Every structure is written in structure tokens, then in C-alpha cells.
Amino acid sequence: MRWMLLLLIALGLPAMADLEYSLKPRLIAPDTWLLEGSTDNFGKDNGGNIVNTAFIVTERGVVVIDTGPSKRYGEALRRAIAATTDKPVIQVLLSHHHPDHVLGNQAFSDVPIGALAGTTELLQKQGDAMAENMYRLVGDWMRGTEVVLPNQTLVPGVSSFGNHDLRLLSLGGHTGADLAILDQQTGVLFAGDLVFYQRALTTPNSPGLSVWLADLATLQGLPWTLIVPGHGPLASDARPFEQMHDYLSWLDQLMGEGAANGSDMAEMIRSPIPERFAGISLGRYELIRSVSHLYPRYERAQMTRVDSTNP
């Protein structure tokens, strides 16, 4: 029996050894490091590493922006930080409650984990279900991962961390509770999932595309120098905003016209995607999801009440 157990362990070791996030922090501005995920979908080949996380090394210590999709990712992020600086981690800031951004919280449970009140509420309600779904999607990468709620409520305004003043903005187009962060020293804007770039956006908790478009205008009006999207490559110009505005406007018009014409959901998910969006990854996949999330609202807006009569 013992030799069989040893054989099973030996066979399992290579597979588990492969489950390593190769996180390579990249310096993008003074004191500011980015860990860029892929623009693919969740999968067992990437462990859910489809998200951009970051950290800022301030005079007081390290501020972490989002903790990634799993306990294993959070631990790898913590090691990457320790290999970059000997300063301690003093703060985590969460952009929103979606699992790829917060399920690394376990690795940072010894420091303040800050989030908007709405983010904490949403994570409390949806966190376990989202974590279970992540286990299904990426398997053993999630081993040992549990939902850890934020322990600090953030409010809009400027928070100072040593030599870095971070402007915190409370927005809501993506989930109803979305934190954007502007480093007023470097001009780096951490937009969270209010900005997707070269990757189709996701809409499961969006309160409406008009809200999202208004948030984009707010962000674009800030004095930023670099944009860190929640998903997609870093940018030093306005192209992420332009692409997002174009895509959201097209999606809004598509569903508005479809509802006005009486199109059903099956017709909507087969809608052609404009050629100008051909380079955006997961376009068809996310169109199907967006229609399923949002189209019933557009249909309801076209309905006429029949439960009352004219006098």
C-alpha cells in the first residue's frame, strides 16, 4: 500500500509543480509596478491569470491594487513584491468584487484590505458562488482558496501613502461599486474593469451602459499620463477610452434597436460584430453574455403597461 501511495504522490507532483504563476512585475512609472494578465478567458492553462494587478512602493510601504484570482496567485504576488522591495505591504485596494480581482485576499489578510462599501456587500452576497465557479473553470489552481472580505471601507477622496497621494473615485458602471485610483504623483490611472482594452468587456453586474459611459467621461477627464485597464495592455494615450466608448455605444444601440424592432434574444446574440472590433478578444463570447445580462431591460423599456385603463 505504501508504494502505491508514494507512486500516486510522485505522479501528482509534476502536475502541481506546473501550477505556478510566473508573475513578472514591470516598472511602468516611478515606484509603480504592473503585473499584466492575458486577454484570454479563464482556463486551466492560465489559472485565471487574466487580470492586471499592480503595486506602488511608497516611502511608508507597499500599496497593492487587486490581489488576483486565487490564494496561489496572491501568494505569488506577495513573493514578487518581496523580490522587488524590502518594504512591507501596508495596504490593499480592491477595484471591485469580481473573483479575478479579489480571491488572492488570503495572502494579504495581515494588512488592511480596503474596498468601497458596495464592493464588500456584493462580495459577501456573491463571493462563494463566484469562487465555486472559479474552481470549476480553473481546477487545482484554486486549491485552498476561500473568500476573504475587505476589512476597511474606502470613501472617495485623497489618501496619502508616504510620497504618493492616491485619489480614490467611487464609480459604478461595471458593477455598481467600482473604485478607480489616480496616483497624483505619477499620473497613473488604475481604472479597474471600468476600462477593458483589446478585450471585450463583461457586464454581469452593470447597472446600465449609460452609467458606464458617464464613468468613462469622468475618467478621461482626469489628469492621467498612463492608463492601467483591468484587462488589456497599458496605454499612454486615449485609445482605451475611445475603444470602450465606441464599443459601449455600439452595444447600447444594438440592443436598443433590437428591442424596438421586436428581435428576440437568439437573434441578438447572432448579431454581426463590426469589423473595427475584430482585434478585440472574446468578442462573440462576451456579446452572448452581455445580451443575456442586459437585453431583458431593453425589452422591458419597450413594453406598454396593460394593467390599467384610460378613464
Stockholm file with secondary structure:
# STOCKHOLM 1.0

chainA/1-311         MRWMLLLLIALGLPAMADLEYSLKPRLIAPDTWLLEGSTDNFGKDNGGNIVNTAFIVTERGVVVIDTGPSKRYGEALRRAIAATTDKPVIQVLLSHHHPDHVLGNQAFSDVPIGALAGTTELLQKQGDAMAENMYRLVGDWMRGTEVVLPNQTLVPGVSSFGNHDLRLLSLGGHTGADLAILDQQTGVLFAGDLVFYQRALTTPNSPGLSVWLADLATLQGLPWTLIVPGHGPLASDARPFEQMHDYLSWLDQLMGEGAANGSDMAEMIRSPIPERFAGISLGRYELIRSVSHLYPRYERAQMTRVDSTNP
#=GR chainA/1-311 SS CHHHHHHHHHHHHHHHHTCCCCCCCEEEETTEEEECCCSSCCCTTTTTCCSCEEEEECSSCEEEECCBSSHHHHHHHHHHHHHHCSSCEEEEECSCSCHHHHTTGGGGTTSCEEEEHHHHHHHHHHHHHHHHHHHHHHGGGGTTCCCCCCSEEECSEEEEETTEEEEEEEECTTTSCEEEEEETTTCEEEEEEEEECSBCCCCTTCSCHHHHHHHHHHHHTSCCSEEEEEESCCBSSSHHHHHHHHHHHHHHHHHHHHHHTTCCHHHHHTCCCCGGGTTSBTHHHHHHHHHHHHHHHHHHHTCCCCSSCCC
#=GC SS_cons         CHHHHHHHHHHHHHHHHTCCCCCCCEEEETTEEEECCCSSCCCTTTTTCCSCEEEEECSSCEEEECCBSSHHHHHHHHHHHHHHCSSCEEEEECSCSCHHHHTTGGGGTTSCEEEEHHHHHHHHHHHHHHHHHHHHHHGGGGTTCCCCCCSEEECSEEEEETTEEEEEEEECTTTSCEEEEEETTTCEEEEEEEEECSBCCCCTTCSCHHHHHHHHHHHHTSCCSEEEEEESCCBSSSHHHHHHHHHHHHHHHHHHHHHHTTCCHHHHHTCCCCGGGTTSBTHHHHHHHHHHHHHHHHHHHTCCCCSSCCC
//
